[in-house]
Amino acid sequence: MEPKKKVVINRDWCKGCGICVAFCPKEVLVLDDQEKACWAYPEKCINCGLCELRCPDMAIELEENES
């Protein structure tokens, strides 16, 4: 089942602090090889919004899925 919303990460704004990764209860986000947040496991996402809420740089948004 696909999540109702998708996590969109503005890679230009992401500084790779890892706060979103630490707060994600389902371990959906990871830091990639460029030390930027990546929505690695969308199938596990429960759309809790903690990543968007905790990002100090406002680099993460939850957007409606176009399905």
Secondary structure per residue as TSV (DSSP state, phi and psi in degrees):
chain	resnum	aa	ss	phi	psi
A	1	M	-	360.0	128.0
A	2	E	-	-81.0	140.8
A	3	P	-	-61.2	151.0
A	4	K	S	-66.8	-34.8
A	5	K	E	-120.8	156.1
A	6	K	E	-114.0	150.8
A	7	V	E	-89.2	123.2
A	8	V	E	-113.3	124.3
A	9	I	E	-112.4	123.1
A	10	N	-	-83.2	102.4
A	11	R	T	-67.6	-23.1
A	12	D	T	-70.7	-30.3
A	13	W	T	-90.6	-25.2
A	14	C	-	-68.5	126.9
A	15	K	-	-102.6	3.4
A	16	G	-	75.4	30.4
A	17	C	-	-71.3	-24.7
A	18	G	-	83.6	4.9
A	19	I	H	-62.2	-43.0
A	20	C	H	-61.9	-39.9
A	21	V	H	-63.0	-43.3
A	22	A	H	-66.8	-35.4
A	23	F	H	-88.0	-14.4
A	24	C	-	-68.2	116.1
A	25	P	T	-70.7	-18.6
A	26	K	T	-109.5	7.9
A	27	E	-	54.4	45.5
A	28	V	-	-81.9	-33.4
A	29	L	E	-98.0	145.5
A	30	V	E	-138.8	163.4
A	31	L	E	-93.6	128.7
A	32	D	-	-83.1	-170.6
A	33	D	T	-69.0	-12.2
A	34	Q	T	-100.2	11.1
A	35	E	S	59.4	39.4
A	36	K	-	-118.3	149.1
A	37	A	E	-65.3	143.3
A	38	C	E	-140.2	133.7
A	39	W	E	-82.3	81.6
A	40	A	-	-79.6	-30.8
A	41	Y	-	-129.9	68.3
A	42	P	G	-59.8	-26.2
A	43	E	G	-67.4	-20.7
A	44	K	G	-92.5	-9.3
A	45	C	-	-67.6	133.1
A	46	I	-	-108.5	11.0
A	47	N	-	55.0	40.8
A	48	C	-	-74.4	-25.3
A	49	G	-	83.3	4.5
A	50	L	H	-63.1	-34.5
A	51	C	H	-63.3	-45.8
A	52	E	H	-65.4	-41.9
A	53	L	H	-66.5	-39.9
A	54	R	H	-89.2	-13.2
A	55	C	-	-66.6	116.6
A	56	P	T	-71.7	-15.1
A	57	D	T	-106.5	5.9
A	58	M	-	52.9	37.8
A	59	A	-	-89.1	-4.2
A	60	I	E	-121.8	134.6
A	61	E	E	-134.3	145.6
A	62	L	E	-97.4	122.1
A	63	E	E	-119.6	150.9
A	64	E	E	-60.9	136.9
A	65	N	-	-75.4	139.4
A	66	E	-	-95.8	70.9
A	67	S	-	-115.7	360.0
